[in-house]
Amino acid sequence: MNLDALKREFGGEIITPSSPGYDAARRIWNAMIDRRPAAIARCTSADDVVAAVRFAGREGLHPAIRGGGHNAAGLAMVDGDLVIDVSPMKRITVDARARTAVAETGLTWGEFDRATQEHGLAVTGGLISTTGIAGLTLGGGVGWLMGRCGLTCDNTLAYDVVTADGEVVTASATSHQDLFWALKGGGGNFGVVTSITYKLHPVSTVISGMVLHPLARAREVLRFYRDFVSAGLPDELIVYAAAITGPDGTRLLALIPAYTGADLDEGERLSAPLRAFGPPVADMVQRMPYVAMQSMIDVASPYGALRSYWKSHFLRALPDEAIDTFVHHAMRCTSPRTFMIIEHAHGAAGRVAPEATAFPVRHHAFNLVIVSLWPEASDDMAQVSWTRAFYHAMQPWSAAMVYVNTLSDDDGGRVAEAYGVNYERLAEVKAKYDPSNRFRRNQNIPPAKVKSGAGLPERGSAEVRRGPAPA
Ligand SMILES: Cc1cc2nc3c(=O)[nH]c(=O)nc-3n(C[C@H](O)[C@H](O)[C@H](O)COP(=O)(O)OP(=O)(O)OC[C@H]3O[C@@H](n4cnc5c(N)ncnc54)[C@H](O)[C@@H]3O)c2cc1C
């Protein structure tokens, strides 16, 4: 890789294995990922991204793209190739009157939320404030506001993208509509996104926090939880349930409500049954600023400090047998840092048609995410085995659909599962904007094969190469 050519046209820093900051620059959220790129191009502008993408094209590279570095599969780093790192790009402009924000893709959700909350505005974002807006938004984006405002990708108005040939395009409802559709959930497949325009919503004080029960009572609490959320919640109230371990080592089942409506008294009334059930051993639910809610579980997930392996799928339903299986495995978890979360989605996120955006999972309410975390490499095999066993035991209730942003690095064959009815159309858009699959260090959608003598295949007629069947 001849970096001199890149250095001539690049305004940011280029970090190589001999640079003093190399180890810090290749460190990402999952401490189990120890990849050694040949170079990390830390971009400061869209022009830097253009230079890096064109350089990658000339050199025949397949760069990884790094936003917030949170992806558990470690997609932001690559061995022996180029990393296009947009994390220094943090400009954001909020138009309070139009309720929009134009945000560069190096921002984290904590940074984004602080800027938009100065105007009492927000959009659906991640639960942990150090997560990058880029990878989360491009994969779809689930969060506390999704019942009221939809997924993050339902609130995007435009994307500035550097495509595989180094061209800068704006994808929106009026320009490159096919790319605009694909970027609403299709991940990092279509180019390097340099900025995203979001639609914002008024949000200020919210009601949130944890209601804690002993894990020994998890069966009855989860049955109550299922019935409570299934009874028909207003859009403003989202409730997750999670098996966690308290700071003193106590195994707990947490109910985590988030009420984001304007009428806080109504929020108190709606969440009262959830807080009264049991009774709980602790009730930490309270009124708090939106940014406080957006960082209240940061402590569970320190950046770069723990090794991690995830398994996840949407569930068709949550019958008693599924709850029993969940509890059986939660009881046998040997790492106190691990948590298993059931995310309940409803409201605006479910009122979007599966084909309207690239993100097709609109009608399955329960998403199970097993987030295994542990400190020691010697524990890798045991923790990965426990996670897989738990995931496989939940298969009878699987909807055979998964959120692309929760896939692990051994889940490659499940990308088609993430995109369902939209997979072939995504492969066609990929063939148009990245025909040589330059951007393949992601949850990859290979370009649809273009039949010889033909132009781009018509929608639905593409011959699509699929990944291997799920393991
Ligand atoms: C602790 C934790 C909590 C999480 N909570 C949530 C949550 O509440 N809701 C939710 O929806 N998800 C959540 N996630 C998943 C999260 O959405 C993904 O991990 C996402 O990939 C993180 O984005 P990032 O920019 O930090 O990732 P990175 O690791 O930097 O990037 C991941 C991938 O995204 C793509 N990408 C990143 N930047 C760009 C860009 N500028 N242009 C094109 N492609 C790009 C690339 O394919 C890249 O490989 C969580 C993850 C963690 C680890």
PDBQT file of the ligand as one rigid body, heavy atoms in Angstrom, charges set to zero:
ROOT
HETATM    1  C1  LIG A 501     -23.353  -1.537  24.120  1.00  0.00    +0.000 C 
HETATM    2  C2  LIG A 501     -24.130  -1.417  22.859  1.00  0.00    +0.000 A 
HETATM    3  C3  LIG A 501     -25.411  -0.903  22.886  1.00  0.00    +0.000 A 
HETATM    4  C4  LIG A 501     -26.154  -0.815  21.720  1.00  0.00    +0.000 A 
HETATM    5  N1  LIG A 501     -27.414  -0.306  21.769  1.00  0.00    +0.000 NA
HETATM    6  C5  LIG A 501     -28.129  -0.170  20.627  1.00  0.00    +0.000 A 
HETATM    7  C6  LIG A 501     -29.411   0.421  20.642  1.00  0.00    +0.000 A 
HETATM    8  O1  LIG A 501     -29.914   0.839  21.673  1.00  0.00    +0.000 OA
HETATM    9  N2  LIG A 501     -30.086   0.511  19.477  1.00  0.00    +0.000 N 
HETATM   10  C7  LIG A 501     -29.569   0.071  18.302  1.00  0.00    +0.000 A 
HETATM   11  O2  LIG A 501     -30.233   0.193  17.282  1.00  0.00    +0.000 OA
HETATM   12  N3  LIG A 501     -28.342  -0.499  18.262  1.00  0.00    +0.000 NA
HETATM   13  C8  LIG A 501     -27.616  -0.616  19.388  1.00  0.00    +0.000 A 
HETATM   14  N4  LIG A 501     -26.375  -1.181  19.350  1.00  0.00    +0.000 N 
HETATM   15  C9  LIG A 501     -25.882  -1.724  18.082  1.00  0.00    +0.000 C 
HETATM   16  C10 LIG A 501     -25.298  -0.610  17.228  1.00  0.00    +0.000 C 
HETATM   17  O3  LIG A 501     -26.334  -0.042  16.476  1.00  0.00    +0.000 OA
HETATM   18  C11 LIG A 501     -24.261  -1.175  16.276  1.00  0.00    +0.000 C 
HETATM   19  O4  LIG A 501     -23.234  -1.734  17.021  1.00  0.00    +0.000 OA
HETATM   20  C12 LIG A 501     -23.727  -0.114  15.321  1.00  0.00    +0.000 C 
HETATM   21  O5  LIG A 501     -22.967  -0.764  14.335  1.00  0.00    +0.000 OA
HETATM   22  C13 LIG A 501     -22.877   0.889  16.039  1.00  0.00    +0.000 C 
HETATM   23  O6  LIG A 501     -22.536   1.952  15.217  1.00  0.00    +0.000 OA
HETATM   24  P1  LIG A 501     -21.050   2.544  15.281  1.00  0.00    +0.000 P 
HETATM   25  O7  LIG A 501     -20.975   3.673  14.326  1.00  0.00    +0.000 OA
HETATM   26  O8  LIG A 501     -20.669   2.786  16.687  1.00  0.00    +0.000 OA
HETATM   27  O9  LIG A 501     -20.295   1.267  14.738  1.00  0.00    +0.000 OA
HETATM   28  P2  LIG A 501     -18.908   0.968  14.014  1.00  0.00    +0.000 P 
HETATM   29  O10 LIG A 501     -18.389  -0.255  14.677  1.00  0.00    +0.000 OA
HETATM   30  O11 LIG A 501     -18.016   2.148  13.936  1.00  0.00    +0.000 OA
HETATM   31  O12 LIG A 501     -19.396   0.636  12.559  1.00  0.00    +0.000 OA
HETATM   32  C14 LIG A 501     -20.135  -0.505  12.296  1.00  0.00    +0.000 C 
HETATM   33  C15 LIG A 501     -20.404  -0.615  10.840  1.00  0.00    +0.000 C 
HETATM   34  O13 LIG A 501     -21.307   0.411  10.459  1.00  0.00    +0.000 OA
HETATM   35  C16 LIG A 501     -20.987   0.865   9.171  1.00  0.00    +0.000 C 
HETATM   36  N5  LIG A 501     -20.596   2.275   9.232  1.00  0.00    +0.000 N 
HETATM   37  C17 LIG A 501     -20.152   2.963  10.305  1.00  0.00    +0.000 A 
HETATM   38  N6  LIG A 501     -19.943   4.238   9.953  1.00  0.00    +0.000 NA
HETATM   39  C18 LIG A 501     -20.254   4.341   8.649  1.00  0.00    +0.000 A 
HETATM   40  C19 LIG A 501     -20.249   5.405   7.711  1.00  0.00    +0.000 A 
HETATM   41  N7  LIG A 501     -19.882   6.641   8.051  1.00  0.00    +0.000 N 
HETATM   42  N8  LIG A 501     -20.626   5.139   6.441  1.00  0.00    +0.000 NA
HETATM   43  C20 LIG A 501     -21.003   3.898   6.072  1.00  0.00    +0.000 A 
HETATM   44  N9  LIG A 501     -21.016   2.860   6.913  1.00  0.00    +0.000 NA
HETATM   45  C21 LIG A 501     -20.653   3.087   8.185  1.00  0.00    +0.000 A 
HETATM   46  C22 LIG A 501     -19.864   0.032   8.650  1.00  0.00    +0.000 C 
HETATM   47  O14 LIG A 501     -20.356  -1.097   7.967  1.00  0.00    +0.000 OA
HETATM   48  C23 LIG A 501     -19.202  -0.427   9.929  1.00  0.00    +0.000 C 
HETATM   49  O15 LIG A 501     -18.490  -1.581   9.738  1.00  0.00    +0.000 OA
HETATM   50  C24 LIG A 501     -25.593  -1.246  20.495  1.00  0.00    +0.000 A 
HETATM   51  C25 LIG A 501     -24.290  -1.741  20.471  1.00  0.00    +0.000 A 
HETATM   52  C26 LIG A 501     -23.559  -1.811  21.637  1.00  0.00    +0.000 A 
HETATM   53  C27 LIG A 501     -22.176  -2.365  21.595  1.00  0.00    +0.000 C 
ENDROOT
TORSDOF 0
